């Protein structure tokens, strides 16, 4: 089994396991090599970030620079910025889905 160390703060991930399966969230911080804290700003707020096993997440090729900048500057990010990052990602994937004839 390969180690998944190619995740970054601010990166969008799709949840593969648990009650939020299929949802999209943003990586807020790394707990260790196996776990990260995620939130989407809607059902899962910044202050209630969920600790998830990396094996239960599918990293997407999308990193929100606004979330990264905010975390670097203040150590926090607003739930609005998290929602915006998720929304931007969903819009970009919806465009690709239409191209595939979905």
SULPEDA-V557133 format. One record per residue. N is the residue number from 1. RES is the residue in one letter. PSI is psi in radians with two decimals (999 if undefined). Layout:
BEGIN
n:N res:RES psi:PSI
n:N res:RES psi:PSI
END
This chain:
BEGIN
n:1 res:X psi:2.26
n:2 res:X psi:2.55
n:3 res:X psi:2.33
n:4 res:X psi:1.63
n:5 res:X psi:0.17
n:6 res:X psi:0.54
n:7 res:X psi:2.63
n:8 res:X psi:2.67
n:9 res:X psi:2.37
n:10 res:X psi:-0.06
n:11 res:X psi:2.48
n:12 res:X psi:2.41
n:13 res:X psi:2.60
n:14 res:X psi:2.32
n:15 res:X psi:2.20
n:16 res:X psi:-0.38
n:17 res:X psi:2.66
n:18 res:X psi:-3.10
n:19 res:X psi:-0.29
n:20 res:X psi:0.35
n:21 res:X psi:2.32
n:22 res:X psi:-0.28
n:23 res:X psi:2.86
n:24 res:X psi:2.47
n:25 res:X psi:3.07
n:26 res:X psi:2.40
n:27 res:X psi:2.15
n:28 res:X psi:-0.66
n:29 res:X psi:2.88
n:30 res:X psi:2.27
n:31 res:X psi:-0.80
n:32 res:X psi:-2.75
n:33 res:X psi:-0.33
n:34 res:X psi:-0.34
n:35 res:X psi:2.57
n:36 res:X psi:2.84
n:37 res:X psi:2.27
n:38 res:X psi:2.73
n:39 res:X psi:2.74
n:40 res:X psi:-0.06
n:41 res:X psi:-0.11
n:42 res:X psi:-1.50
n:43 res:X psi:-0.56
n:44 res:X psi:1.81
n:45 res:X psi:2.86
n:46 res:X psi:-0.78
n:47 res:X psi:-0.26
n:48 res:X psi:0.68
n:49 res:X psi:2.50
n:50 res:X psi:2.30
n:51 res:X psi:2.11
n:52 res:X psi:2.51
n:53 res:X psi:2.33
n:54 res:X psi:-0.49
n:55 res:X psi:-0.34
n:56 res:X psi:0.13
n:57 res:X psi:2.56
n:58 res:X psi:1.78
n:59 res:X psi:2.39
n:60 res:X psi:2.69
n:61 res:X psi:0.96
n:62 res:X psi:2.09
n:63 res:X psi:2.23
n:64 res:X psi:1.93
n:65 res:X psi:-0.52
n:66 res:X psi:-0.75
n:67 res:X psi:-0.79
n:68 res:X psi:-0.86
n:69 res:X psi:-0.77
n:70 res:X psi:-0.74
n:71 res:X psi:-0.65
n:72 res:X psi:-0.78
n:73 res:X psi:-0.83
n:74 res:X psi:-0.13
n:75 res:X psi:0.06
n:76 res:X psi:2.90
n:77 res:X psi:2.50
n:78 res:X psi:2.67
n:79 res:X psi:-0.53
n:80 res:X psi:-0.73
n:81 res:X psi:-0.65
n:82 res:X psi:-0.79
n:83 res:X psi:-0.72
n:84 res:X psi:-0.75
n:85 res:X psi:-0.77
n:86 res:X psi:-0.74
n:87 res:X psi:-0.78
n:88 res:X psi:-0.72
n:89 res:X psi:-0.80
n:90 res:X psi:-0.67
n:91 res:X psi:-0.73
n:92 res:X psi:-0.61
n:93 res:X psi:-0.52
n:94 res:X psi:-0.65
n:95 res:X psi:-0.75
n:96 res:X psi:-0.63
n:97 res:X psi:-0.68
n:98 res:X psi:-0.65
n:99 res:X psi:-0.54
n:100 res:X psi:0.01
n:101 res:X psi:0.57
n:102 res:X psi:999
END
